[in-house]
Amino acid sequence: MKLQIKRLISQIVLFFSANLGYQGYPGLKTGFCYPFFYCQACPAATSACPLRSLEQSVDKGSFAWRLFLYPFLIIGFLGVLTGRAVCSWACPIGLLQRGTGRVARKFKRLPIARKFGTHKTEKYFRYIKYILLVSFVFVTSYLIGFIFTDICPVGFLTGTIPTLLLNPGKFVPNYFFPIALVLFILFIVLIFLIERGWCRYFCPVGALLGPFNKISFLHISVNTKQCIHCNVCSYECPMGIDVPNMHRDPECILCGKCVTACPNRLITFERR
């Protein structure tokens, strides 16, 4: 079976497993933390968003070790084993961006998009997700209270919209609803304009997983000695990485598109 078909099957299976807690079977709410970005406000959610647990752990100056360590242990365990592979093999938002990727690739051919993708400052935009993680998930929650999960576009997509559809007369928007709506629209525009735009620039869970690429047992290896630098791998990379020159790049989501694209089979999955 081809690698990308295997990845698609994995994404679809995990999407449905993340949504087994539908209203007819509320007992399927497990109390488990997803190792990927999703929302426990979704009526069908099986588990909780790891960011929500982290917010709760430092809410308004309090500190709960259990809520703080729990998502970190789950993400850390998977991160050590597979790095950021969760983003491309498990995350439902990764599956969504896989669907919008073709449109984004067409936009990528336009001069303005090509110029942005090759500009020196583009790499600095990738640090935004780390700033979001520290400022909105930890600092804001500690000083003020929950904010990020109230304005999260993924929460709006997977939590607010399904709730509105299922219970249109019972939904009461909170103070942050207009902000969340605007951010959701921007999120949709982003993923249609930039391939994996959310993963590249804004995903706090990606920020948590990214550093594990440096030490993970599973990683992408490039035989640079025999590489002819045709750059087919870099063109196929949905994260816009310079594949021949990467070395356990925190941006790599181990999707394997470079592995299947290399004409000389010089790129492989390695286990150490």
C-alpha positions in Angstrom: 0.0 0.0 0.0 1.3 3.4 -0.9 2.6 5.6 2.0 0.2 8.5 1.3 -2.8 6.1 1.2 -1.7 4.7 4.6 -1.5 8.2 6.0 -5.0 9.1 4.7 -6.4 6.0 6.3 -4.7 6.8 9.5 -6.1 10.4 9.5 -9.7 9.2 8.7 -9.7 6.5 11.3 -8.4 8.9 14.0 -10.9 11.5 12.9 -13.8 9.2 13.5 -12.3 7.8 16.8 -12.0 11.5 18.0 -15.7 11.9 17.4 -17.2 8.8 19.0 -18.7 10.7 22.0 -21.9 11.8 20.1 -25.0 12.7 22.1 -26.5 9.2 22.0 -23.5 7.8 23.9 -22.2 10.5 26.3 -20.4 7.7 28.3 -17.8 7.7 25.6 -16.4 11.0 26.9 -13.1 9.6 28.2 -11.4 12.4 30.0 -8.4 11.7 27.9 -6.3 14.5 26.3 -6.0 14.5 22.5 -2.3 14.5 21.4 -3.4 16.8 18.6 -5.4 20.0 18.1 -9.2 19.5 18.5 -11.9 20.9 20.7 -13.7 19.2 23.7 -16.6 21.6 23.0 -17.5 19.5 19.9 -20.7 17.6 20.7 -19.1 14.4 19.5 -15.6 14.9 21.0 -14.2 11.8 22.7 -11.6 13.7 24.7 -10.2 17.1 25.7 -8.0 19.6 24.0 -4.5 19.5 25.5 -4.4 23.3 25.4 -7.5 23.6 27.6 -5.9 21.4 30.2 -2.8 23.6 30.2 -4.9 26.7 30.5 -6.8 25.2 33.4 -3.5 24.2 35.1 -2.4 27.9 35.5 -5.9 29.6 35.5 -5.8 33.0 37.3 -2.6 32.3 39.3 -3.4 28.8 40.4 -1.2 25.9 39.5 -2.5 22.3 39.2 0.4 19.8 38.6 -1.9 17.1 37.4 -3.5 19.2 34.7 -0.1 20.7 33.7 1.8 17.4 33.5 -1.0 15.3 32.0 -1.0 16.8 28.4 2.8 17.2 28.5 3.3 13.5 29.3 1.0 12.4 26.4 2.5 14.9 23.9 6.1 14.2 25.2 5.7 10.4 24.9 4.5 10.6 21.3 7.0 13.4 20.5 10.0 11.3 21.7 8.8 8.3 19.6 7.7 10.0 16.4 8.4 13.8 16.6 5.8 15.9 15.0 4.3 13.0 13.0 1.0 13.4 14.9 0.4 16.6 12.9 0.2 14.7 9.6 -0.9 11.2 10.6 -3.5 11.9 13.3 -4.6 15.6 13.6 -8.1 16.2 12.1 -7.0 19.8 11.3 -4.1 18.3 9.4 -6.7 16.3 7.5 -8.7 19.4 6.7 -5.5 21.2 5.4 -4.7 18.2 3.3 -8.0 18.8 1.6 -7.3 22.5 1.1 -3.7 21.9 0.0 -4.4 21.7 -3.7 -6.0 25.1 -3.8 -3.2 26.5 -1.8 -0.6 25.0 -4.2 -2.3 26.8 -7.1 -2.1 30.0 -5.3 1.5 29.3 -4.5 2.3 29.7 -8.2 1.3 33.3 -8.2 4.2 35.8 -8.1 3.1 37.4 -4.8 2.9 34.0 -3.1 6.2 32.8 -4.6 7.9 36.0 -3.4 6.5 35.6 0.2 7.6 31.9 0.3 11.2 32.7 -0.6 11.5 35.9 1.4 14.0 35.8 4.2 11.4 37.0 6.8 9.1 34.0 6.1 11.0 31.8 8.5 10.4 34.2 11.3 6.6 34.0 10.9 7.0 30.4 12.0 7.9 31.5 15.5 4.4 33.0 15.9 3.1 29.7 17.2 5.6 29.6 20.0 4.6 33.2 21.0 0.9 32.2 20.9 1.7 29.1 23.1 3.5 31.1 25.8 1.5 34.3 25.8 -2.1 33.1 25.2 -2.1 29.6 26.7 0.2 30.3 29.7 0.7 34.0 30.5 -2.8 35.2 29.8 -4.4 32.2 31.6 -2.2 32.9 34.6 -2.9 36.6 34.8 -6.5 36.9 33.5 -8.1 33.6 32.8 -9.0 31.5 29.7 -8.9 33.5 26.5 -7.2 31.3 23.8 -9.8 28.5 23.7 -12.6 31.1 23.7 -11.2 32.7 20.5 -9.6 29.6 18.9 -10.7 29.2 15.3 -10.4 25.4 15.6 -12.7 25.5 18.5 -15.1 27.6 16.5 -15.0 25.1 13.6 -15.3 21.9 15.7 -17.2 23.1 18.7 -19.3 26.3 18.1 -20.6 25.5 14.6 -21.7 21.9 15.4 -23.4 23.2 18.6 -25.2 25.9 16.6 -26.4 23.3 14.1 -27.6 20.8 16.7 -29.0 23.2 19.2 -29.7 26.5 17.3 -32.1 27.9 19.9 -30.1 27.0 23.0 -26.7 28.4 22.0 -25.8 31.6 23.8 -22.7 33.4 22.4 -20.2 34.7 24.9 -18.3 37.9 24.9 -15.6 36.6 22.6 -18.0 35.3 19.9 -17.4 38.2 17.4 -13.6 37.9 17.8 -13.8 34.1 17.4 -15.9 34.5 14.2 -13.4 36.9 12.6 -10.5 34.6 13.5 -12.3 31.6 12.1 -12.9 33.4 8.8 -9.2 34.4 8.7 -8.3 30.7 9.5 -10.3 29.5 6.5 -8.7 32.1 4.2 -5.3 31.2 5.5 -5.5 27.4 4.8 -6.8 28.0 1.3 -4.0 30.5 0.5 -1.0 28.9 2.2 -0.5 25.1 2.3 -0.5 24.0 5.9 -0.7 27.7 6.9 -2.1 26.9 10.3 0.5 24.3 11.0 3.3 26.5 9.8 2.6 29.7 11.7 -0.1 29.4 14.3 -0.6 26.0 15.9 0.4 25.9 19.6 0.3 22.1 19.7 2.7 22.1 16.8 4.9 24.4 18.9 4.8 21.8 21.7 5.6 18.9 19.4 8.2 20.6 17.1 11.2 20.5 19.4 10.9 16.7 19.8 11.9 16.3 16.2 15.5 16.9 17.4 15.5 13.8 19.6 12.7 11.6 18.3 13.3 7.9 17.4 11.6 8.3 14.1 12.8 11.0 11.7 13.4 11.8 8.1 16.9 11.1 6.8 18.4 12.5 3.5 21.4 11.0 1.8 23.1 14.3 1.1 26.2 12.7 -0.4 24.3 11.3 -3.4 21.7 14.0 -3.6 21.6 15.7 -7.0 19.6 18.7 -5.6 16.8 18.5 -8.0 14.6 20.0 -5.3 11.6 17.8 -6.1 11.3 16.9 -2.4 11.3 20.6 -1.4 8.6 21.4 -3.9 6.4 18.5 -2.6 6.9 19.4 1.1 3.6 20.9 2.4 5.6 22.7 5.1 7.8 24.6 2.7 11.1 23.1 4.1 14.4 23.0 2.2 14.5 19.2 2.6 18.1 18.4 1.4 19.4 20.9 3.9 17.2 20.1 6.8 18.4 18.2 9.8 15.6 17.1 12.1 13.8 20.4 11.4 11.1 21.2 14.0 8.8 22.1 11.1 8.9 18.6 9.6 5.6 16.8 10.2 7.0 13.4 8.8 4.2 13.2 6.2 6.6 11.3 3.9 5.8 13.3 0.8 9.5 13.9 0.3 10.2 10.2 0.7 7.8 9.2 -2.1 8.8 12.2 -4.3 12.6 11.6 -4.4 13.4 10.1 -7.8 16.5 8.4 -6.5 15.0 7.1 -3.3 17.6 9.0 -1.2 15.1 10.1 1.5 13.9 7.6 4.0 12.3 7.2 7.4 14.9 6.3 9.9 14.6 4.8 13.4 17.3 5.3 16.0 
